Amino acid sequence: MEKKYTSSNFIEEIIDKDLKNNKNEGCVHTRFPPEPNGYLHIGHAKSICLNFGLATEYKGLCNMRFDDTNPETEEMEYVNSIIRDVKWLGFDWGDRLFYASDYFQQLYEYAVQLIEKGKAYVCDLSAEEIRKYRGTLTEPGEESPYRNRSPEENLDLFKCMRAGEFEDGSRVLRAKIDMASANLTMRDPTLYRIRKVSHYRAGNKWCIYPMYDFTHCLSDSIEGITHSICTLEFENNRPLYDWILNQLGIHHPQQIEFARLNISYTLLSKRKLLEVVEEGHVKGWDDPRMPTITGLRRRGFTPASIRNFCRRIGVTKFNSIVEATVLENCLREELNKKASRVMAVLRPLKVVIVNYPEERKEELGATNNPEDLSMGERKVPFSRVLYIERDDFCENPPKKFFRLAPGREVRLRYAYFIKCLDVIKDKETGKIIELRCTYDPATRGGDAPDGRKVKATLHWVSAKDALEAEVRLYDYLFTKRDPNEVEEGTDYKSNLNPKSLEVLKSCYVEPSLKNASPGSSYQFERLGYFCVDKDSSKEKLVFNRTVSLRDTWAKISKKKK
């Protein structure tokens, strides 16, 4: 198979060489093999895009397979969420949806073959004793006193294990390899353990379950996988992957490792994410602060932006941290082209235009997206009483503050020039509650006829027409670039960001958003990109801030430096 372009990463170089040598008869067959013990996160998205992308690029196949061999942690809820997330990302496995649990009988028979060949034995050591016998990086391991049982005795014991005659943890099946190997993984690793737990798919049919390393390579072989793409933590396990397949003399895929994804201010550990959820630091797996696919979707990220991010960061063999802003920029680029512009006021300050007739109302034309004029225009109502952002007014402005101030004139987006005449304050608190302004009717939608200029344009909404909304402002879940960097005596949770969520209850948005549906995205002019949350209803709109208009954290970091 001849490609029209050169390889872009080391995995493609390997595949190109295989194809040139007609290895695997010129076929490329990959797989995405998640364990259904949690929700997928952005790190999994990298693997999904890589495996399905390679299959597409080389006109091959990619399987979807659940490596479900641990009945204590796996649930159908996770299976359903994974299927939903992979499809949402835009990938399809056709009729190639598989479960390792469907291979349990075949895996058992492979284990029997290893026993018969004298390559596996039943060991009575406890888990703690096995760890002790294994040795260290500098000292060889010690052979189990049960290592030299005969194949016949091992086979009989293994059958008794399957029949449920032994207690949990009392015996395991181990590979018979080399207790002096420099690679600790090869020091007689466990292949099967006793677990008298019901499996979410197999029920109570089995009370022994294969270990992940035993299951994974055999599942790849059974499915005819040609290139088994894994993350770097499996590099030490590759000799075991090869050993099992070589001993059985069956189809042997090639395992290739690449660097897993690490993102700044983000954790991508299933165990730690589960803790964050169960301890209530977030509101579930789909909390928009979570790096899960379902959390990113609720936040307003799109499949295309995530796929583009995975392409942009590339594939390497070296671990590093990718800046979260790279992912955010991929979304900004897409939403800038596609998201409709609307006006919303998050922290409202009342403005009364004293020379505008009380009963008058105008419908002003507003561009939906200046990046795509084919998206047309909408009408926004303008009236005597408006809301502007409280931060857009300053009673005693500093030198470089160009927005509204007493005696100063500014432009209202799509509307008129207004000038602040008076400031009304609460008599008890002194808080500013209202501005009295005038408008220049000659400046509608344009410049002043006399040529005078203003230095600021503000967004606004008509008070009597605006819709009340709740807006949730999300920030990074952790305050440190690497959340795992902690002081002695603490853990990653000490880096949780107490300001990762701010909820604004009394916000106002323009009436064009009346029928905005959950999941739809908009640019709130001057404020950022926002997504309608699933909690939104006809009674009250709820928006999540997806991402700001620019990288504000980069500015903060620059100031710190």
WOHU-V962798 format. One record per backbone hydrogen bond with DSSP energy under -1.0 kcal/mol. NH is the residue of the N-H (numbers start at 0). CO is the residue of the C=O. Records with the same first field share a line. If there is no record, write none. Layout:
NH->CO + CO
//
This chain:
12->8
13->9
14->10
15->11
16->12
17->13
18->14
19->15
20->16
21->18
22->17
24->21
25->22
26->23
29->60
31->62
36->34
41->290
44->40
45->41
46->42
47->43
48->44
49->45
50->46
51->47
52->48
53->49
54->50
55->51
56->52
57->53
58->55
59->54
60->27
62->29
63->95
64->31
65->97
66->33
67->65
68->66
72->69
73->69
74->35
78->74
79->75
80->76
81->77
82->78
83->79
84->80
85->81
86->82
87->83
88->84
89->86
90->85
95->92
97->63
99->65
101->98
102->99
103->100
106->102
107->103
108->104
109->105
110->106
111->107
112->108
113->109
114->110
115->111
116->112
117->114
118->113
120->173
122->171
129->125
130->126
131->127
132->128
133->129
135->138
140->178
141->132
146->143
148->145
153->149
154->150
155->151
156->152
157->153
158->154
159->155
160->156
161->157
162->158
163->160
164->159
169->166
171->122
172->191
173->120
174->188
175->118
177->185
180->177
185->182
186->183
187->185
190->172
191->172
192->208
194->206
196->194
198->202
202->198
204->201
208->192
210->190
214->210
215->211
216->212
217->213
218->214
219->215
220->216
221->217
222->218
223->220
224->219
225->28
226->28
227->253
229->255
231->257
233->230
234->231
237->234
240->236
241->237
242->238
243->239
244->240
245->241
246->242
247->243
248->244
249->244
253->225
255->227
257->229
258->315
263->321
264->480
265->262
272->268
273->269
274->270
275->271
276->272
277->273
278->274
279->276
280->275
286->283
289->286
292->39
295->291
296->292
297->293
298->294
299->295
300->295
305->301
306->302
307->303
308->304
309->305
310->306
311->307
312->308
321->261
325->322
327->323
328->324
329->325
330->326
331->327
332->328
333->329
334->330
335->331
337->333
338->334
340->367
341->522
344->507
348->387
350->385
351->434
352->383
353->351 + 436
355->352
361->381
363->379
365->377
367->375
371->368
374->371
375->372
377->365
379->363
381->361
385->350
386->460
387->348
389->346
391->388
392->389
393->403
400->397
403->391
406->419
407->404
409->417
410->455
411->415
412->457
414->411
417->409
418->437
419->407
420->435
421->435
423->433
425->430
429->425
432->423
433->423
434->349
435->421
436->351
437->418
439->416
442->439
444->414
445->442
450->447
457->410
460->386
462->384
465->461
466->508
468->506
469->540
470->503
471->542
472->501
474->499
478->494
484->481
489->486
493->490
494->491
495->492
496->476
499->496
501->472
503->470
506->468
507->344
508->466
509->342
512->509
513->510
515->512
518->531
519->516
521->529
522->339
523->527
524->341
526->523
527->523
528->546
529->521
530->543
531->519
532->541
535->532
536->539
542->469
543->530
544->471
545->528
546->528
551->549
554->550
555->551
556->552
557->553
558->554
559->555
560->556
//
